[in-house]
Amino acid sequence: MTLLALDVGNSQTVIGAFEGEKLAEHWTVSSDAHRTADEWYLLAHGFVRAAGLAEVEAVAMCSTVPSIQVELRTMLERYFADIPVSIVGPGVRTGVPIHTDNPREVGADRIVNALAAAEVYGGPAIVVDMNGTATIFDVVDAKGRYLGGAIAPGVEVSLEALARRGAQLRSVELAEPRGVIGKNTVEAIQSGAVYGFAGLVDGMVDHLVDALDAEPDEVTVVVTGAFPEAVVDHCDTITTRDPWLTLTGLRLVHERNH
């Protein structure tokens, strides 16, 4: 059986195809709000066919972009009406108790990440989801309960804002500079991005571990998303790199609902 998993983010959409518990293939595309339901189907179905996988027999999806979710729901109704479909949201079982002020406002991807972290790594755990738009921290306690987290700007968004608002600054490649002390403007910006965001991650993780009232070596810290290696390489608190954690969570959601 091929399970199609769709993780729709603000900047990028990650598409995965599972055969049983194995992630057979994965692809990343832009989250284009102008893409129609038919185009989404041709895109996803084309990837599966090109990979030589079996026909899709189930779909699991989470989305943080309402306009895209409308088109994806239409795609599911039009092309996958006869197979099991799980869309993460109210009414879908995840098995994760949500201990926040308003559970309905928690992003679907954050719940999916919490589920995957608790299931794969056990609690307590902190998930650091780094994407271009935001750097998101989610906390799971020893009982597998989702406690909440923190949201900071993403690396790409910060660099774009710096280039747009700084009269003498420009866009630069996110790469490790020769040293932390930049010898020119490009290296200075790269140093701020690489070492600055590594410090942000480590600082936030330290605070979250303190809030959990746990020993640091008891907490699994998983980084996921399209994280920049240059930044993560300088993070001292990251214990595990799992770029496809959200896709794993979507597979688990499917298993709990079908």
C-alpha positions in Angstrom: 0.0 0.0 0.0 1.2 3.5 -0.8 0.3 6.2 1.6 0.6 9.8 0.2 1.6 12.3 3.0 1.3 16.0 2.4 2.9 18.5 4.7 1.9 22.0 3.6 3.9 24.9 5.0 4.0 28.6 4.3 7.0 28.4 2.0 7.4 24.8 1.0 5.3 21.7 0.8 6.9 18.3 1.5 5.3 15.3 -0.2 6.1 11.8 1.0 5.2 8.3 -0.2 5.2 5.5 2.4 5.2 1.8 1.7 4.2 0.4 5.0 6.4 2.1 7.6 9.1 2.9 5.1 9.4 6.3 3.6 10.0 5.2 0.0 10.3 8.7 -1.6 10.0 12.3 -0.7 9.8 15.6 -2.7 9.7 19.3 -1.9 7.8 21.9 -3.9 6.9 25.5 -3.4 3.6 26.3 -1.5 2.0 28.1 -4.4 -1.3 29.5 -3.3 -2.4 29.9 -7.0 -2.0 26.2 -7.7 -5.4 24.6 -8.5 -6.7 21.2 -7.2 -6.0 19.6 -10.6 -2.5 20.9 -10.6 -1.9 19.6 -7.1 -3.1 16.2 -8.2 -0.9 16.1 -11.3 2.0 17.1 -9.2 1.6 14.5 -6.5 0.4 11.7 -8.7 3.2 12.5 -11.2 5.8 12.1 -8.5 4.4 8.7 -7.4 4.2 7.4 -10.9 7.7 8.7 -11.8 9.1 6.8 -8.8 7.5 3.6 -9.9 5.4 3.2 -6.8 2.1 1.5 -6.4 -1.1 3.4 -6.8 -2.0 5.6 -3.8 -4.3 3.8 -1.4 -4.5 6.3 1.4 -3.7 10.0 2.0 -2.7 11.9 5.2 -2.3 15.7 5.2 -1.6 18.7 7.4 -1.6 22.3 6.3 -0.9 25.7 7.8 -2.1 27.6 4.7 -5.9 27.8 4.6 -6.1 28.9 0.9 -4.0 25.9 -0.2 -6.0 23.6 2.0 -9.2 24.5 0.2 -7.7 23.4 -3.1 -6.2 20.2 -1.6 -9.6 19.3 -0.1 -11.1 19.7 -3.6 -8.3 17.5 -5.0 -9.0 14.8 -2.4 -12.7 14.8 -3.0 -12.2 14.7 -6.8 -9.4 12.2 -7.2 -9.2 10.2 -3.9 -12.8 9.9 -2.8 -12.7 6.1 -2.6 -9.7 5.7 -0.3 -9.0 6.6 3.4 -8.1 10.2 3.9 -6.8 11.8 7.1 -6.7 15.6 7.4 -5.2 16.7 10.7 -7.6 18.9 12.5 -10.7 18.7 14.8 -12.2 15.3 14.8 -9.0 13.4 13.7 -7.4 11.2 16.4 -3.8 11.8 17.1 -3.5 10.4 20.6 -1.7 13.5 21.8 -3.2 15.3 24.8 -3.0 19.0 24.1 -2.3 21.1 27.2 -2.6 24.6 25.9 -5.1 27.4 26.5 -6.8 26.9 23.2 -6.0 23.5 21.6 -7.8 24.4 18.3 -5.3 27.2 17.6 -2.3 24.9 17.7 -0.9 24.4 14.1 -1.6 20.9 12.7 2.1 20.5 11.8 3.0 21.1 15.5 0.7 18.4 16.7 2.0 16.0 14.1 5.6 16.7 15.1 4.7 16.2 18.8 3.1 12.8 18.0 6.1 11.7 16.0 8.6 12.8 18.6 6.7 11.1 21.4 6.2 7.9 19.4 9.7 7.6 17.9 11.9 9.1 20.6 9.8 9.2 23.7 9.3 12.1 26.1 10.4 14.4 27.3 11.3 15.9 24.0 11.7 19.2 22.2 11.1 19.5 18.5 12.8 22.4 16.7 11.1 22.9 13.3 13.3 25.2 11.2 11.9 26.4 8.0 12.3 29.6 6.0 9.4 31.4 7.6 9.7 30.5 11.3 11.7 28.6 13.9 9.2 26.7 16.0 9.8 24.9 19.3 7.4 22.3 20.5 7.5 20.6 23.9 6.4 17.1 24.8 6.6 15.9 28.4 7.5 12.5 29.8 3.8 11.4 29.5 3.6 12.3 25.8 1.5 15.4 26.4 1.9 18.4 24.2 2.6 21.4 26.5 3.1 24.2 24.0 6.2 25.9 22.8 7.7 29.0 21.2 7.8 30.7 17.8 10.7 32.8 16.5 11.4 34.3 13.0 12.9 31.9 10.5 16.4 32.4 9.1 15.3 33.2 5.5 12.7 35.7 6.6 15.2 37.4 8.8 17.8 37.7 6.0 15.1 38.9 3.5 14.0 41.6 6.0 17.6 42.7 6.6 18.3 43.0 2.9 15.0 44.9 2.3 15.3 47.3 5.2 19.1 47.9 5.3 20.1 50.5 2.8 23.7 49.3 2.5 22.9 45.6 2.9 22.0 42.9 0.4 20.9 39.3 0.1 23.6 36.8 0.8 24.0 33.0 0.7 23.3 31.3 4.0 26.7 29.7 4.4 29.3 29.5 7.2 31.8 32.4 7.0 35.5 32.1 7.5 35.1 33.1 11.1 32.7 34.5 13.6 34.3 37.9 13.1 33.2 38.9 9.6 35.9 40.7 7.5 33.4 42.1 5.1 29.7 42.9 4.9 28.7 39.5 3.4 30.7 37.6 6.1 29.3 39.8 8.8 25.7 39.0 7.7 26.5 35.3 7.4 28.1 35.3 10.9 25.0 36.9 12.4 22.7 34.4 10.7 24.7 31.2 11.4 26.0 31.9 14.9 23.1 34.1 15.9 20.4 31.5 15.1 22.5 28.7 16.6 22.6 30.8 19.8 18.9 31.4 19.5 18.2 27.7 19.2 20.5 26.7 22.1 19.2 29.5 24.3 15.6 28.6 23.8 16.2 24.9 24.3 18.0 25.7 27.6 15.0 27.7 28.8 12.5 25.0 27.7 14.5 22.3 29.5 14.5 24.4 32.6 10.7 24.9 32.3 10.3 21.1 32.0 12.2 20.7 35.2 14.2 17.9 33.6 17.9 17.1 33.3 19.3 18.1 29.9 20.5 14.6 29.1 17.0 13.3 29.7 15.5 15.5 27.0 15.6 14.5 23.3 16.0 17.6 21.1 15.0 16.8 17.5 15.5 19.3 14.7 13.3 18.9 11.6 12.1 20.8 8.6 14.3 22.3 5.8 16.9 23.3 8.4 20.1 25.0 7.3 23.0 22.6 8.1 25.3 25.6 8.6 23.2 26.7 11.6 22.5 23.3 13.0 26.2 22.3 12.9 26.8 25.0 15.5 23.9 24.1 17.8 25.1 22.4 21.0 21.7 21.3 22.2 20.5 19.3 19.2 20.6 15.6 19.8 18.9 14.2 16.7 18.4 15.3 13.1 15.2 14.0 11.5 14.2 16.1 8.5 11.1 13.9 7.8 9.7 13.9 11.3 6.4 15.5 10.1 5.9 12.9 7.4 6.4 10.2 10.0 3.8 11.9 12.2 1.3 11.9 9.3 1.8 8.2 8.8 1.1 7.7 12.5 -2.1 9.8 12.2 -3.3 7.6 9.3 -2.6 4.5 11.4 -4.6 5.8 14.3 -7.6 6.7 12.2 -7.7 3.8 9.8 
